[in-house]
Amino acid sequence: MTALILAAATSLSTVSAGAAPSDAARQFGARDNVTGVTISPDGKALAVIQPTVGRGAVLSIVRLDDGKGLKPILTTSGNPERLRYCRWSTNTRLVCGLYVIDMIGTSYYGYTRLFSINADGSDQKLLSARGNEYSLGIALGGGGVIDWLGEKGDGSVLMQRLAVPEVTTGRITGQTREGLMVERVDTTTLSRAMVEAPRGGVAGYVTDGRGVVRIMVRRPTTTLGQNAGRYDFLYRRKASREWLPLSTVTTSGGRSSGFVPQAVDPDLDVVYGFDATGGRTGVYSIALDGSMAKKLVFSRPDADVDELVQIGRQDRVVGASWVTDKRATAMFDPTLKQFAASLSKALPGAPLTSFVDASSDEQKLVMFAGADTDPGHFYLFDKATKKLAEILPIRPQLATVKLAQVKPISFPAGDGTMVPGYLTLPPGSDGKNLPTIVLPHGGPWARDEWNFHWLSQFFANRGYAVLQPNYRGSTGYGDSWFQQNGFRSWKTAVGDIDDGGRWLVKQGIADPARLAIVGWSYGGYAALQSGAVDPTLFKAIVAVAPVTDFDLLREEWKGDSTPQSLDETFGTRITAEEGSPARHADRFAAPVLLFHGDRDQNVSIAESRLMASRLKGAGKLVQFVEYKGLDHQLEDDTARTDLLDRADTFLRTTMKM
């Protein structure tokens, strides 16, 4: 492996195990040093997105042939605009996406906008269509690029966006059509040509990677404009404009049924997608020649196959990925299969590898590699020279820190079911009689994986054992494990989480007097609900951006969901009454610490405010920290550092450590 391509953009002090809490909090609370890397079509330049102090970001360019390193060309403050991604449209121009949460009227809304910019920072232009004084509404979504080549491969892209109708009274040029449309947009001149006219009820399009739209998805709605819980996919044969039925997908309580198209292979003339086989999700292909021939491409008897591996500017499908104890990949492409095997030998300590980007000819590949004790590094592989060079590390500030190994384990639930999870012990610990944290994941339709996790590693650094249970209601384990989802089946999900705590005590890992629970989002809900269900099990509760009342969340979702779909997600009023921790504040025995951003678009801050009010009203010990201007992820170095420091201090004080 060759030397570094780039030096780390920032030089930070390091922390060792046992350092003062504020030092450890600063190190683990810092955001990733790199949040995006993309390579130019000719393979001669990289664009890199890195965080700035606080919540901002900087976009920099590095020419691979001049040795001058990173050259910043754009900075965003993060207040309110956040730079989410960039990708090259030509060898000299990029398309970037912004996410903004700002006041519209009397409420905060999240919206996206796309812009293009030259690689020297000049000629910045808004790609998202502008509204005007005649527009009958606001498109919160600024559109998205669905094909990076366009028909000519000349810097044009295919963008899908929502067309907003305009006032027509007294005007002959008013736009009357509405719905999702596709345009070919020149990223330099901004010239636009319509590819697909606006259609109401359309939720998305998929191209073949060569500028041809092949798949359309319709989302039927009720008379009130609510999601009917069904998606109808249609396709086109080559050289045809006629839409033909492909598949119908129904959704219920977070689970879908039916073939879900993902990517088109124009050479094989098939579409790849996911469907269920024996209660497990697998990869299928369907021929787009009119025969509708369906083929099982790849499946596993022990796990849901949940990701397609795609590469290049055409996002061609080259493999599939799934998780058992650790994430694994099956490569369909023989050449890349051989390369993946060679990469594993070159980076034996970083088995979690993935493709990030590639030059047009796929001779230069941007890769990511990491592990449980390695936050990860970006690499550039040159096929011609067979050289692998590091671009940048994800967390250079942790380079000298001894991180904790993550061990896949399973423990018995109360009904005898073995629940999988991950156990992280403090480095150098004997694993006995430790202060311990149960850390359930969010979602609930998600799962934890074997990798670097900044929260669990921080707590392990501070001397805690950490258990991350993949309770029933988690994804990746098939339909029977998902059950009715973590809301309707909260008793099972929370029961598994609590049984994880009991198992830790029985194994002698956890000191029962120093057993706590910490969670974010649904994990925060589970932490609070555990305090209501078994008040004496956990001695301290930390909840970040938690759901606290099913009816509050149901109210947030009702504008886009039918009463039936809400029932399928949240259950009955009885479920809400029994499963909402804010309604049982009187049962709590453990002190509670709450964190929430006041611009959270996933779970309203009203949830935490209600919980804090109810606990205070019941005479319980509760602390509540609000972060101004931040959303669900709290993407701010200062806020995350503060959260870790406060949480650690709270746990140590509460559990008398």
C-alpha positions as CSV (number, residue, x, y, z in Angstrom):
1,M,0.0,0.0,0.0
2,T,1.4,3.4,-1.0
3,A,1.6,6.5,1.2
4,L,-1.2,8.8,2.1
5,I,-2.7,10.9,-0.7
6,L,-3.8,13.6,1.7
7,A,-2.9,14.7,5.2
8,A,-5.7,15.0,7.7
9,A,-7.4,18.3,7.4
10,T,-7.3,18.9,11.2
11,S,-4.7,18.0,13.8
12,L,-6.4,17.1,17.0
13,S,-5.0,15.9,20.4
14,T,-5.6,12.3,21.3
15,V,-7.2,10.7,24.3
16,S,-6.3,7.5,26.1
17,A,-8.5,5.3,28.2
18,G,-9.1,6.8,31.6
19,A,-8.7,10.5,30.4
20,A,-11.0,13.1,31.9
21,P,-14.5,12.9,30.7
22,S,-14.4,16.2,29.0
23,D,-11.4,15.1,26.9
24,A,-13.0,11.8,25.9
25,A,-16.3,13.6,25.1
26,R,-14.5,16.0,22.8
27,Q,-12.8,13.2,20.9
28,F,-15.7,10.8,20.5
29,G,-18.2,13.7,20.1
30,A,-16.3,15.1,17.1
31,R,-18.1,14.4,13.8
32,D,-16.4,12.2,11.2
33,N,-13.4,13.8,9.6
34,V,-14.7,12.9,6.1
35,T,-18.4,12.7,5.2
36,G,-18.0,12.3,1.5
37,V,-15.4,11.5,-1.2
38,T,-16.1,11.4,-5.0
39,I,-13.8,11.0,-8.0
40,S,-14.0,12.9,-11.3
41,P,-15.0,10.9,-14.4
42,D,-11.4,11.0,-15.7
43,G,-10.0,9.8,-12.4
44,K,-7.7,12.8,-12.0
45,A,-9.4,14.6,-9.1
46,L,-11.2,14.0,-5.8
47,A,-13.8,16.1,-4.1
48,V,-13.9,15.8,-0.3
49,I,-16.5,17.0,2.2
50,Q,-15.2,17.5,5.7
51,P,-16.8,19.1,8.8
52,T,-15.8,22.5,10.2
53,V,-16.0,23.5,13.8
54,G,-19.5,23.2,15.1
55,R,-22.0,22.1,12.5
56,G,-20.6,23.4,9.2
57,A,-18.8,21.7,6.3
58,V,-16.1,22.5,3.7
59,L,-15.9,21.1,0.1
60,S,-12.3,20.7,-1.1
61,I,-10.7,19.5,-4.3
62,V,-7.5,17.6,-4.7
63,R,-5.8,17.1,-8.0
64,L,-4.1,13.7,-7.9
65,D,-1.3,14.7,-10.2
66,D,-0.1,18.0,-8.7
67,G,0.8,17.0,-5.1
68,K,-0.7,20.3,-3.7
69,G,-3.3,18.6,-1.4
70,L,-6.7,19.9,-0.5
71,K,-8.0,23.2,-1.9
72,P,-11.2,24.4,-0.2
73,I,-13.7,25.8,-2.7
74,L,-16.9,26.1,-0.6
75,T,-17.9,26.4,3.0
76,T,-21.4,26.0,4.6
77,S,-22.2,27.1,8.1
78,G,-24.7,24.3,9.0
79,N,-27.0,27.0,10.3
80,P,-29.3,26.4,8.6
81,E,-27.8,24.9,5.4
82,R,-26.0,21.5,5.6
83,L,-23.9,20.2,2.7
84,R,-25.0,16.5,2.3
85,Y,-23.2,15.3,-0.8
86,C,-21.4,16.2,-4.0
87,R,-20.7,14.3,-7.2
88,W,-18.9,15.2,-10.4
89,S,-21.1,15.9,-13.5
90,T,-18.0,16.6,-15.6
91,N,-14.3,16.6,-15.0
92,T,-14.5,20.3,-13.9
93,R,-18.0,20.6,-12.4
94,L,-19.9,19.1,-9.5
95,V,-23.5,18.8,-8.4
96,C,-24.1,19.2,-4.6
97,G,-27.1,18.7,-2.3
98,L,-28.1,20.9,0.6
99,Y,-30.4,20.1,3.4
100,V,-32.0,23.0,5.2
101,I,-34.4,23.2,8.2
102,D,-35.8,26.7,8.4
103,M,-39.0,28.6,9.3
104,I,-41.7,28.5,6.7
105,G,-44.7,30.4,8.0
106,T,-44.9,29.6,11.7
107,S,-43.3,26.1,11.6
108,Y,-39.9,24.6,10.9
109,Y,-39.6,22.4,7.8
110,G,-36.8,20.4,6.3
111,Y,-36.2,20.9,2.6
112,T,-33.5,20.1,0.0
113,R,-31.9,22.1,-2.8
114,L,-29.4,21.1,-5.5
115,F,-26.7,23.4,-7.0
116,S,-23.7,23.0,-9.3
117,I,-20.3,24.5,-9.0
118,N,-17.0,24.5,-10.8
119,A,-14.0,22.7,-9.3
120,D,-12.3,26.0,-8.7
121,G,-15.3,27.3,-6.7
122,S,-16.6,29.6,-9.4
123,D,-20.0,29.8,-11.3
124,Q,-22.2,28.4,-8.5
125,K,-25.8,27.9,-9.8
126,L,-29.0,26.6,-8.4
127,L,-30.2,23.4,-10.2
128,S,-33.4,23.1,-8.3
129,A,-36.3,24.8,-10.1
130,R,-37.2,28.2,-8.7
131,G,-40.7,29.1,-7.6
132,N,-42.2,32.4,-8.3
133,E,-45.0,34.7,-7.0
134,Y,-47.5,32.7,-9.0
135,S,-46.6,29.3,-7.6
136,L,-49.5,27.6,-5.7
137,G,-47.3,26.0,-3.1
138,I,-43.7,25.2,-2.2
139,A,-41.7,22.1,-3.3
140,L,-39.8,21.1,-0.2
141,G,-37.9,18.6,-2.2
142,G,-35.5,20.3,-4.6
143,G,-35.3,17.3,-6.8
144,G,-32.7,14.6,-7.2
145,V,-30.3,13.3,-9.8
146,I,-31.4,9.9,-11.1
147,D,-28.9,9.6,-13.9
148,W,-25.4,11.1,-14.0
149,L,-24.7,10.7,-17.7
150,G,-27.7,12.1,-19.5
151,E,-28.2,11.2,-23.1
152,K,-25.0,12.7,-24.3
153,G,-22.7,12.3,-21.4
154,D,-21.8,16.0,-21.7
155,G,-22.4,17.2,-18.2
156,S,-26.2,17.0,-18.4
157,V,-28.0,14.9,-15.8
158,L,-31.5,13.6,-15.4
159,M,-33.3,15.1,-12.5
160,Q,-36.7,14.2,-11.1
161,R,-38.6,17.0,-9.3
162,L,-42.1,17.9,-8.3
163,A,-43.8,20.4,-10.6
164,V,-45.9,23.0,-8.7
165,P,-48.9,24.5,-10.5
166,E,-49.2,28.2,-10.9
167,V,-52.0,30.8,-10.8
168,T,-53.5,31.0,-14.3
169,T,-56.0,33.8,-13.9
170,G,-55.1,36.6,-16.3
171,R,-52.0,34.6,-17.5
172,I,-51.5,32.5,-20.6
173,T,-48.1,31.1,-19.5
174,G,-49.1,29.7,-16.2
175,Q,-48.0,26.1,-15.4
176,T,-51.0,24.0,-14.7
177,R,-49.6,20.5,-14.5
178,E,-48.4,19.1,-11.2
179,G,-46.7,15.9,-10.1
180,L,-43.3,14.3,-10.4
181,M,-41.4,15.0,-13.7
182,V,-38.0,14.3,-15.2
183,E,-35.9,16.8,-16.9
184,R,-32.5,16.7,-18.6
185,V,-30.6,19.6,-17.1
186,D,-27.2,21.0,-18.3
187,T,-25.3,21.5,-15.1
188,T,-23.4,24.5,-16.5
189,T,-25.9,26.4,-18.6
190,L,-29.0,25.2,-16.7
191,S,-30.8,24.6,-20.0
192,R,-33.7,22.2,-19.4
193,A,-35.5,19.7,-21.6
194,M,-38.5,17.7,-20.4
195,V,-38.0,13.9,-20.5
196,E,-41.1,12.8,-18.5
197,A,-44.1,15.2,-18.1
198,P,-45.5,15.9,-14.6
199,R,-47.7,13.1,-13.5
200,G,-49.8,13.1,-10.3
201,G,-49.4,10.2,-8.0
202,V,-45.9,9.3,-9.2
203,A,-43.4,8.7,-6.5
204,G,-40.2,8.0,-8.4
205,Y,-38.4,6.9,-11.6
206,V,-35.5,4.6,-12.3
207,T,-33.2,4.9,-15.3
208,D,-30.9,2.4,-17.0
209,G,-27.8,4.6,-16.2
210,R,-27.6,5.7,-19.8
211,G,-30.2,8.4,-19.8
212,V,-33.3,6.3,-20.5
213,V,-36.2,6.1,-18.0
214,R,-37.3,2.5,-17.6
215,I,-39.2,2.2,-14.3
216,M,-41.9,4.4,-12.8
217,V,-43.6,4.0,-9.4
218,R,-47.1,5.3,-8.7
219,R,-48.3,5.8,-5.1
220,P,-52.1,5.7,-5.0
221,T,-53.6,8.0,-2.4
222,T,-56.9,8.5,-0.8
223,T,-59.3,11.4,-1.5
224,L,-57.5,13.2,1.3
225,G,-54.1,12.7,-0.3
226,Q,-52.9,10.1,2.2
227,N,-50.7,7.1,1.4
228,A,-52.9,4.1,0.6
229,G,-50.2,1.7,1.6
230,R,-49.6,0.5,-2.0
231,Y,-47.0,1.2,-4.7
232,D,-47.5,0.2,-8.3
233,F,-44.4,-0.2,-10.4
234,L,-44.5,0.0,-14.2
235,Y,-41.8,-0.6,-16.8
236,R,-41.0,0.1,-20.4
237,R,-39.5,-2.2,-23.0
238,K,-36.5,-0.9,-24.9
239,A,-37.3,1.7,-27.4
240,S,-40.9,1.9,-26.2
241,R,-42.8,4.7,-24.5
242,E,-45.6,2.5,-23.3
243,W,-45.8,1.8,-19.6
244,L,-46.5,-1.8,-18.6
245,P,-47.3,-3.3,-15.2
246,L,-44.3,-4.7,-13.3
247,S,-45.2,-5.3,-9.7
248,T,-47.4,-4.1,-6.8
249,V,-45.9,-3.6,-3.3
250,T,-48.0,-3.2,-0.2
251,T,-46.8,-1.8,3.0
252,S,-48.0,-2.5,6.5
253,G,-46.5,-1.3,9.8
254,G,-43.0,-0.9,8.4
255,R,-42.9,-4.1,6.4
256,S,-43.4,-4.4,2.6
257,S,-44.6,-7.3,0.4
258,G,-43.9,-7.6,-3.3
259,F,-41.0,-7.0,-5.7
260,V,-39.3,-3.7,-5.1
261,P,-37.3,-2.6,-8.1
262,Q,-33.9,-1.0,-7.4
263,A,-31.6,-0.9,-10.5
264,V,-31.8,-1.6,-14.2
265,D,-29.1,-3.5,-16.2
266,P,-29.4,-2.2,-19.8
267,D,-27.2,-4.9,-21.2
268,L,-29.1,-7.8,-19.7
269,D,-32.3,-5.9,-20.0
270,V,-33.4,-6.8,-16.5
271,V,-34.3,-4.9,-13.3
272,Y,-32.9,-6.0,-10.0
273,G,-34.9,-5.7,-6.8
274,F,-35.9,-7.2,-3.5
275,D,-38.6,-9.7,-2.7
276,A,-39.4,-12.2,0.0
277,T,-38.5,-15.9,-0.3
278,G,-39.4,-18.2,2.6
279,G,-39.9,-15.2,5.0
280,R,-36.4,-13.8,4.0
281,T,-35.7,-11.0,1.6
282,G,-33.6,-11.9,-1.4
283,V,-32.4,-10.4,-4.7
284,Y,-34.5,-11.1,-7.8
285,S,-34.3,-10.0,-11.4
286,I,-37.2,-9.5,-13.8
287,A,-36.8,-9.3,-17.6
288,L,-37.9,-6.1,-19.2
289,D,-38.4,-7.6,-22.6
290,G,-42.1,-8.2,-22.1
291,S,-41.7,-11.8,-20.9
292,M,-41.6,-10.7,-17.2
293,A,-39.3,-13.7,-16.5
294,K,-38.4,-13.6,-12.8
295,K,-35.2,-15.1,-11.4
296,L,-33.9,-15.5,-7.9
297,V,-30.4,-14.0,-8.1
298,F,-29.2,-14.4,-4.5
299,S,-30.7,-15.2,-1.1
300,R,-29.6,-16.5,2.3
301,P,-31.4,-18.9,4.5
302,D,-30.2,-17.1,7.7
303,A,-30.6,-13.4,6.9
304,D,-32.3,-10.8,4.8
305,V,-30.2,-9.7,1.8
306,D,-30.7,-5.9,2.3
307,E,-28.2,-4.1,0.0
308,L,-27.2,-4.2,-3.7
309,V,-23.6,-3.5,-4.3
310,Q,-23.3,-1.0,-7.1
311,I,-20.4,0.7,-8.8
312,G,-19.5,3.4,-11.3
313,R,-21.3,6.3,-12.7
314,Q,-24.0,4.0,-14.1
315,D,-24.4,2.4,-10.7
316,R,-24.2,-1.0,-12.2
317,V,-25.1,-3.9,-9.9
318,V,-22.1,-6.1,-9.1
319,G,-23.1,-7.9,-5.9
320,A,-25.3,-8.1,-2.8
321,S,-24.8,-7.7,0.9
322,W,-26.3,-9.0,4.1
323,V,-25.6,-9.3,7.9
324,T,-25.3,-12.3,10.2
325,D,-22.8,-11.6,12.9
326,K,-20.9,-9.4,10.6
327,R,-21.7,-7.8,7.2
328,A,-20.7,-10.0,4.2
329,T,-20.9,-9.5,0.5
330,A,-21.3,-11.8,-2.5
331,M,-19.8,-10.4,-5.7
332,F,-21.5,-11.2,-9.0
333,D,-18.8,-9.6,-11.1
334,P,-15.8,-12.1,-11.4
335,T,-13.2,-9.4,-11.7
336,L,-14.5,-7.5,-8.7
337,K,-14.8,-10.7,-6.7
338,Q,-11.1,-11.4,-7.2
339,F,-10.4,-7.7,-6.3
340,A,-12.4,-8.0,-3.1
341,A,-10.5,-11.1,-2.1
342,S,-7.2,-9.3,-2.7
343,L,-8.4,-6.2,-0.7
344,S,-9.2,-8.4,2.3
345,K,-5.6,-9.7,2.3
346,A,-4.2,-6.1,1.9
347,L,-6.4,-4.8,4.8
348,P,-6.9,-7.8,7.2
349,G,-7.7,-5.5,10.1
350,A,-10.5,-3.7,8.2
351,P,-12.9,-6.4,6.9
352,L,-15.8,-4.0,6.3
353,T,-15.1,-2.7,2.8
354,S,-17.4,-1.0,0.3
355,F,-17.3,0.8,-3.0
356,V,-17.8,4.5,-2.7
357,D,-17.2,5.8,-6.3
358,A,-15.3,5.1,-9.5
359,S,-14.0,6.9,-12.5
360,S,-15.9,6.5,-15.8
361,D,-13.7,3.6,-17.0
362,E,-13.7,2.1,-13.5
363,Q,-9.9,2.0,-13.5
364,K,-9.8,4.0,-10.3
365,L,-12.0,3.1,-7.4
366,V,-12.7,5.0,-4.2
367,M,-13.1,2.5,-1.3
368,F,-14.0,2.5,2.3
369,A,-12.6,0.0,4.8
370,G,-13.1,-0.2,8.6
371,A,-13.8,-2.5,11.6
372,D,-15.1,-2.5,15.1
373,T,-11.8,-1.0,16.4
374,D,-11.2,1.0,13.3
375,P,-13.5,3.9,12.5
376,G,-12.4,3.5,8.9
377,H,-10.4,5.0,6.1
378,F,-11.1,6.1,2.5
379,Y,-8.7,4.6,-0.1
380,L,-8.0,5.0,-3.8
381,F,-7.2,1.9,-5.8
382,D,-5.6,2.2,-9.2
383,K,-6.2,-0.9,-11.3
384,A,-3.5,-0.1,-13.8
385,T,-0.7,0.2,-11.2
386,K,-2.4,-2.1,-8.6
387,K,-1.7,0.4,-5.9
388,L,-3.9,1.1,-2.9
389,A,-3.4,4.5,-1.3
390,E,-5.1,6.0,1.7
391,I,-7.1,9.2,1.1
392,L,-8.1,10.2,4.6
393,P,-9.0,8.5,7.9
394,I,-12.5,8.9,9.3
395,R,-11.5,9.8,12.9
396,P,-7.8,10.7,13.1
397,Q,-8.3,12.0,16.6
398,L,-8.7,8.4,17.8
399,A,-5.6,7.1,16.1
400,T,-3.8,6.5,19.4
401,V,-6.8,5.4,21.4
402,K,-7.2,1.8,22.3
403,L,-10.7,1.1,21.1
404,A,-12.8,-1.8,22.4
405,Q,-13.5,-5.0,20.5
406,V,-17.1,-5.7,19.7
407,K,-18.2,-9.3,20.2
408,P,-21.3,-10.9,18.6
409,I,-23.3,-12.6,21.3
410,S,-26.8,-13.9,22.0
411,F,-28.8,-14.1,25.2
412,P,-32.1,-15.8,26.2
413,A,-35.3,-13.8,26.3
414,G,-37.9,-14.6,28.9
415,D,-39.7,-17.0,26.5
416,G,-36.4,-18.8,25.7
417,T,-35.9,-17.1,22.3
418,M,-32.2,-16.4,21.7
419,V,-31.8,-12.7,21.0
420,P,-28.7,-11.6,19.0
421,G,-26.6,-8.6,19.9
422,Y,-23.2,-7.1,20.4
423,L,-21.2,-6.8,23.6
424,T,-18.4,-4.2,24.0
425,L,-16.2,-4.4,27.1
426,P,-13.8,-1.7,28.2
427,P,-10.2,-2.3,26.9
428,G,-8.2,-4.3,29.4
429,S,-11.3,-5.2,31.5
430,D,-11.8,-8.7,32.9
431,G,-15.5,-8.3,32.0
432,K,-16.8,-8.8,35.5
433,N,-18.9,-6.6,37.8
434,L,-18.8,-3.6,35.6
435,P,-20.9,-0.5,35.3
436,T,-23.0,-1.4,32.3
437,I,-25.2,0.2,29.6
438,V,-27.9,-1.5,27.5
439,L,-27.9,0.5,24.3
440,P,-31.0,-0.4,22.1
441,H,-30.9,0.9,18.5
442,G,-33.4,3.3,16.9
443,G,-35.8,2.7,14.1
444,P,-37.4,0.4,15.2
445,W,-37.1,-0.9,11.7
446,A,-33.3,-1.0,11.8
447,R,-30.6,-3.1,13.4
448,D,-27.2,-2.8,14.9
449,E,-24.2,-4.2,13.1
450,W,-20.6,-5.2,13.9
451,N,-18.7,-1.9,13.3
452,F,-17.3,1.2,14.9
453,H,-20.1,2.9,16.9
454,W,-19.1,6.2,18.5
455,L,-21.6,6.0,21.4
456,S,-20.7,2.5,22.5
457,Q,-17.0,3.1,22.0
458,F,-17.2,6.3,24.1
459,F,-18.9,4.5,27.0
460,A,-16.4,1.6,26.8
461,N,-13.6,4.2,26.9
462,R,-15.1,5.5,30.1
463,G,-15.2,2.0,31.7
464,Y,-18.7,0.8,30.9
465,A,-19.6,-2.5,29.3
466,V,-22.2,-2.0,26.5
467,L,-24.8,-4.3,25.1
468,Q,-26.5,-3.6,21.8
469,P,-29.5,-6.0,21.4
470,N,-31.1,-6.7,18.1
471,Y,-34.5,-7.2,19.8
472,R,-37.5,-8.6,18.0
473,G,-38.8,-5.8,15.8
474,S,-35.3,-5.3,14.3
475,T,-34.9,-5.8,10.6
476,G,-32.5,-8.2,8.8
477,Y,-33.8,-11.3,10.5
478,G,-36.9,-12.0,8.4
479,D,-40.6,-11.5,8.9
480,S,-41.1,-13.6,12.0
481,W,-38.4,-11.6,13.9
482,F,-39.8,-8.3,12.7
483,Q,-43.2,-9.3,14.2
484,Q,-45.7,-6.4,14.0
485,N,-42.9,-3.8,14.4
486,G,-41.4,-2.3,17.6
487,F,-44.5,-0.1,18.2
488,R,-47.3,-2.6,18.0
489,S,-45.1,-5.3,19.4
490,W,-43.5,-3.1,22.0
491,K,-44.0,-5.6,24.8
492,T,-41.8,-8.1,23.0
493,A,-39.2,-5.6,21.9
494,V,-38.9,-3.9,25.3
495,G,-39.0,-7.3,26.9
496,D,-36.0,-8.5,24.9
497,I,-34.1,-5.3,25.8
498,D,-34.8,-5.7,29.5
499,D,-33.9,-9.4,29.3
500,G,-30.6,-8.3,27.9
501,G,-30.0,-6.3,31.1
502,R,-31.0,-9.3,33.3
503,W,-28.7,-11.5,31.3
504,L,-25.7,-9.2,31.9
505,V,-26.3,-9.4,35.6
506,K,-26.7,-13.2,35.6
507,Q,-23.4,-13.5,33.7
508,G,-21.6,-11.4,36.3
509,I,-20.8,-8.8,33.6
510,A,-22.9,-6.1,35.1
511,D,-23.0,-4.8,38.6
512,P,-26.8,-4.7,39.2
513,A,-26.4,-1.5,41.2
514,R,-24.7,0.1,38.2
515,L,-26.9,-1.0,35.3
516,A,-28.2,1.8,33.0
517,I,-30.0,2.1,29.7
518,V,-29.2,4.7,27.0
519,G,-31.1,5.1,23.7
520,W,-31.6,7.4,20.7
521,S,-34.9,7.8,18.9
522,Y,-36.8,4.5,19.2
523,G,-33.9,3.4,21.4
524,G,-34.8,6.4,23.6
525,Y,-38.4,5.3,23.7
526,A,-37.3,1.8,24.7
527,A,-35.1,3.2,27.5
528,L,-38.1,5.2,28.9
529,Q,-40.6,2.4,28.5
530,S,-38.2,0.1,30.4
531,G,-38.4,2.6,33.2
532,A,-42.2,2.3,33.2
533,V,-42.3,-1.5,32.8
534,D,-39.6,-2.6,35.3
535,P,-38.8,0.5,37.3
536,T,-36.0,-1.1,39.4
537,L,-34.0,-2.9,36.7
538,F,-32.1,0.1,35.4
539,K,-30.6,2.6,37.8
540,A,-30.3,5.5,35.3
541,I,-32.0,6.3,32.0
542,V,-30.7,8.5,29.2
543,A,-33.0,9.1,26.2
544,V,-32.0,11.2,23.1
545,A,-34.8,12.4,20.8
546,P,-37.2,9.8,22.2
547,V,-40.7,8.9,21.2
548,T,-42.7,9.3,24.5
549,D,-46.3,9.1,23.4
550,F,-47.7,7.0,20.5
551,D,-50.5,9.4,19.9
552,L,-48.2,12.4,19.6
553,L,-46.1,10.6,16.9
554,R,-49.3,9.4,15.2
555,E,-50.5,13.0,15.0
556,E,-47.2,14.0,13.3
557,W,-47.6,11.2,10.7
558,K,-51.3,11.5,10.1
559,G,-51.1,14.0,7.3
560,D,-49.6,11.4,4.9
561,S,-51.0,8.2,6.3
562,T,-54.5,6.7,6.5
563,P,-56.1,5.8,9.8
564,Q,-55.7,2.2,8.8
565,S,-52.0,2.5,8.1
566,L,-51.5,4.3,11.4
567,D,-53.3,1.5,13.2
568,E,-51.0,-1.0,11.4
569,T,-48.0,0.9,12.8
570,F,-49.1,2.0,16.2
571,G,-51.9,-0.4,17.1
572,T,-55.0,0.5,19.0
573,R,-55.7,3.1,21.6
574,I,-55.1,0.5,24.2
575,T,-51.6,-0.1,22.8
576,A,-50.9,3.6,22.9
577,E,-52.1,3.8,26.5
578,E,-50.0,0.9,27.7
579,G,-47.0,1.6,25.5
580,S,-46.5,5.3,26.0
581,P,-44.0,6.1,28.8
582,A,-45.2,9.7,29.2
583,R,-48.5,8.3,30.5
584,H,-46.8,6.3,33.3
585,A,-44.5,8.8,34.8
586,D,-45.7,7.8,38.2
587,R,-44.0,4.4,37.9
588,F,-40.5,5.7,37.3
589,A,-37.9,5.0,40.0
590,A,-34.7,5.8,38.1
591,P,-33.5,9.3,37.4
592,V,-33.9,10.4,33.7
593,L,-31.8,12.5,31.4
594,L,-33.4,13.8,28.2
595,F,-31.8,15.4,25.1
596,H,-33.6,16.8,22.1
597,G,-32.9,19.2,19.2
598,D,-35.6,21.8,18.7
599,R,-35.8,21.3,14.9
600,D,-36.2,17.6,15.0
601,Q,-38.1,16.5,11.9
602,N,-38.3,12.8,12.9
603,V,-39.5,13.0,16.4
604,S,-40.9,16.4,17.6
605,I,-39.2,18.0,20.6
606,A,-42.8,18.1,22.0
607,E,-42.3,14.4,22.9
608,S,-39.4,15.2,25.3
609,R,-41.1,18.3,26.6
610,L,-44.1,16.2,27.5
611,M,-42.0,13.5,29.1
612,A,-40.1,16.0,31.2
613,S,-43.3,17.8,32.3
614,R,-45.0,14.5,33.3
615,L,-41.9,13.3,35.3
616,K,-41.6,16.6,37.1
617,G,-45.3,16.6,37.8
618,A,-45.0,13.1,39.3
619,G,-42.1,14.3,41.5
620,K,-39.4,12.3,39.7
621,L,-35.8,13.2,39.0
622,V,-35.4,14.4,35.5
623,Q,-33.0,16.7,33.5
624,F,-33.9,18.0,30.1
625,V,-31.4,19.5,27.6
626,E,-32.6,21.2,24.5
627,Y,-30.3,22.0,21.6
628,K,-31.2,25.0,19.5
629,G,-31.2,24.8,15.7
630,L,-30.5,21.1,15.6
631,D,-32.4,18.1,14.2
632,H,-32.7,14.4,15.1
633,Q,-29.1,13.5,14.5
634,L,-27.6,16.5,16.5
635,E,-24.8,16.9,13.9
636,D,-22.8,19.4,15.8
637,D,-19.4,18.8,17.5
638,T,-20.2,21.0,20.4
639,A,-23.6,19.5,21.0
640,R,-22.4,15.9,20.7
641,T,-19.5,16.6,23.0
642,D,-21.9,18.2,25.5
643,L,-24.2,15.3,25.3
644,L,-21.5,12.7,26.0
645,D,-20.0,14.7,28.8
646,R,-23.4,15.3,30.5
647,A,-24.5,11.7,30.0
648,D,-21.3,10.4,31.5
649,T,-21.5,12.7,34.5
650,F,-25.1,11.9,35.0
651,L,-24.5,8.1,35.0
652,R,-21.5,8.4,37.3
653,T,-23.3,10.6,39.7
654,T,-26.6,8.6,39.7
655,M,-24.9,5.2,40.0
656,K,-22.3,6.5,42.5
657,M,-19.3,5.5,40.4
